[in-house]
Amino acid sequence: MTVEPVCLTLIAARKLREELFDYLGEQRDLVSGFTATDGAGHGPTVQLHTTSERVKGHADEVLVRIILAKQDAARLLARLKTAFGGTRLVYWVMPVADFGVIDDHEDKAEN
């Protein structure tokens, strides 16, 4: 059976940042690492909770991207739905055509 890699993207309110990072760090059987960036949520369904967000006109959010096997993404999503129910955590899953790490040692061996 071939592992089908996907990119799971999560978007959460910035106030959930540390809780989400801690939770993902505890899911060692599924998550070997992730990348996070700050984001600005726009749109009619985005909730602006603070005065600062209302003045800026967007919600402060965090985006998390995780590369993992498709079946592991489904398992992680099931856990997240239980752990973060009611938080309006947004997600999507996209296929990954290729994934790897470019390493100086590998580059030298090929030359």
N, C-alpha and C positions, 0 to 999 in steps of 0.2 A: 504494500500500500504506500503510495506516494503522499508525503506531507504537502498539503496545499496551504502556503503562507498567505495571510491576510494582514491588513493594517486596520486595527480597531482604533477609531478616533472617539474620544470622549470630550464633551464640553460641559463644564460645571461652573457654577458661580464661584468667583475667586475666594469667597469666604469658606468654601469647602476644600480649598487647595491642600492644606496640610493633612486633613482627614483622608482625602482621596489618595494622596501620596503614601501615607502610612498604610492604608488599606491595600493598595497595590503592592507595596513592599512586603506585606504579609502573605501574598498569594504566590509564593516561590515555586509552587508546583506548576503554575501556568505562566507567570510573568518573570522573565529573566532581566528585564529592564524596560525603560520607557523614556520618551522625550516629551518635555512639557514646554509650552510657550504661553505667554499672556495673550488674551484676545479681547475684542470689543464686540459684544453682541448687539445686533440691530434687528429690527423687525417688529411686526404688530404683536407677536406672542412673547417677546422678550420682556421680562419684568425688571423695572428699574427700582431697586430697593432703597438706595441711599440718595440723599440730596445731591451729592457729587455726581452720581450716575444720571440723575434727572437733568442737571445742568449740562453735562457733557452730551447727553442724548444717546448714551449706550450703556450697556451693562458690562461691568468688569468681569471677565471670565478667564478660565484657564483651559487650554487645549492639551490633551494628552494623546500621544500616538504610541501604539504598542504593536510590534510585529510578532505574530505568533501563529500557530497552526489553526486552521479554520475551526476544528472541533474544540480546541482550547478557547478560542474566542467565544464560542457559544456557551461553554461552561463558565467562563469569567462573566459574561453578560448575565447569566442566571444568578450568579452570586451578587453582582452589583445591583440587580433589581431588588434583591432582598435587603442588602445592606444600605442602599441609598434610595429606597422607595420614598416617593413624595418630594424628592429634591429637584426634580425637573432636569435630571442628568440627560443630556442629549448624546446620542451615539450613532455611528454608522460603521459599516465594515466594507472594505474594498479589497479586491484581489491584489496580490503583489506578484508582478512578473518575475522579479529577480531581487535577491537580497544577499548582502555580504558585507565584508569589512575589507577595506583597502589598507594593507599593512606594509610598512617599509620593508620588512623582511621578505615578504612574498614578492614585492617589486624587484628587489635585488636578485632574487633567485631566477626570475624570468629573463633578466638581461644577460 
